[in-house]
């Protein structure tokens, strides 16, 4: 599936959007609902500006991996800051990665004609403490 470009968008994944609700005690909490399943290319960061891991010191020290998703322009309307991506599947429908990723960077890329061609989305694995 080339999505009418020279890229091969071989992966599929589920996009979730964030909505906040208030419980009976007046506390706000976030919930995520599935919006769409999109085609994209899932890969390790390709440039020095987006590669590398972010080190956390609290509550413990660990490395949070980052990845990139090359999203065709047909699907980038579902990508916003605060969105999450989950269940990365290959072209055969096998789950490649079941981790939850949050969108931390959105970078549109333009073709020779000046029109938007695809979007490079920087993803960071969600690490939630209990």
C-alpha positions in Angstrom: 0.0 0.0 0.0 1.7 3.1 -1.2 -1.0 5.7 -0.4 -0.2 7.4 -3.8 3.3 8.3 -2.7 6.7 6.8 -3.1 6.7 5.7 0.5 5.5 2.3 1.6 3.3 2.8 4.7 3.5 -0.7 5.9 2.3 -0.4 9.5 -1.2 0.2 11.0 -2.0 1.5 14.4 -4.9 2.8 16.6 -5.1 6.5 17.4 -6.7 7.5 20.7 -7.7 11.0 21.7 -7.8 12.5 25.1 -10.9 13.7 26.8 -11.2 14.9 30.4 -14.1 14.2 32.7 -15.0 15.1 36.2 -16.0 12.5 38.8 -18.4 13.0 41.7 -15.7 14.4 44.0 -14.8 17.1 41.5 -11.5 15.6 40.4 -10.7 15.7 36.7 -9.3 12.6 35.1 -8.3 11.7 31.5 -9.8 9.0 29.4 -8.8 8.0 25.9 -11.1 6.9 23.1 -10.2 5.3 19.8 -10.7 7.6 16.9 -9.2 5.8 13.9 -6.9 3.1 12.6 -4.3 4.7 10.4 -1.5 3.5 8.1 2.0 4.8 8.7 5.7 3.8 8.8 7.0 3.0 12.3 10.7 3.4 12.7 13.6 4.5 15.0 14.4 8.2 14.9 16.4 9.0 11.7 17.8 12.4 12.6 20.1 13.6 15.4 17.5 16.2 16.5 14.8 13.6 17.3 16.9 10.6 18.2 18.1 9.6 21.7 16.3 8.8 24.9 15.1 11.1 27.6 16.4 10.2 31.1 14.1 10.5 34.1 15.3 10.6 37.6 11.9 10.4 39.4 10.5 8.1 40.7 13.4 6.0 39.4 16.0 6.3 36.7 15.2 4.8 33.4 15.3 5.5 29.6 12.1 6.3 27.8 12.4 5.2 24.2 11.4 7.4 21.3 10.2 6.4 17.8 9.0 8.1 14.7 5.9 7.6 12.6 5.8 8.8 9.0 2.1 9.5 8.6 0.6 10.2 5.1 -1.3 13.5 4.8 -4.6 11.6 4.5 -4.4 10.5 8.1 -2.6 13.4 9.9 -5.9 15.1 10.8 -6.2 12.6 13.6 -2.7 13.4 15.0 -2.7 16.0 17.7 -0.6 16.7 20.8 -2.2 14.7 23.6 -3.1 11.8 21.2 -1.9 8.3 21.8 -0.9 5.5 19.5 -1.2 1.8 20.3 -1.2 -1.6 18.7 1.3 -1.2 15.9 0.7 -3.9 13.4 2.6 -5.1 10.3 1.0 -5.5 6.8 -0.2 -9.0 7.8 -2.1 -7.8 10.9 0.4 -9.2 13.4 1.0 -6.9 16.4 4.6 -5.7 16.3 4.5 -3.4 19.3 1.7 -3.2 21.9 3.1 -0.4 24.0 1.2 2.9 24.3 2.9 5.9 22.8 2.2 9.6 23.2 2.7 12.3 20.5 5.5 14.7 21.5 6.3 16.1 18.2 4.5 16.9 14.9 6.6 18.0 11.9 5.0 18.4 8.5 7.1 17.6 5.4 6.4 19.1 2.1 7.0 17.8 -1.5 8.6 19.5 -4.5 5.3 21.2 -5.4 5.0 22.9 -2.0 2.1 20.7 -0.9 2.2 18.7 2.3 3.4 15.2 1.6 3.6 13.5 5.0 4.0 14.3 8.7 6.8 13.0 10.9 5.4 12.3 14.3 7.7 11.8 17.3 6.4 9.3 19.7 7.5 8.6 23.3 6.5 5.5 25.2 4.1 6.2 28.0 5.4 5.4 31.4 2.7 5.7 34.0 3.4 5.2 37.7 0.9 3.6 39.9 
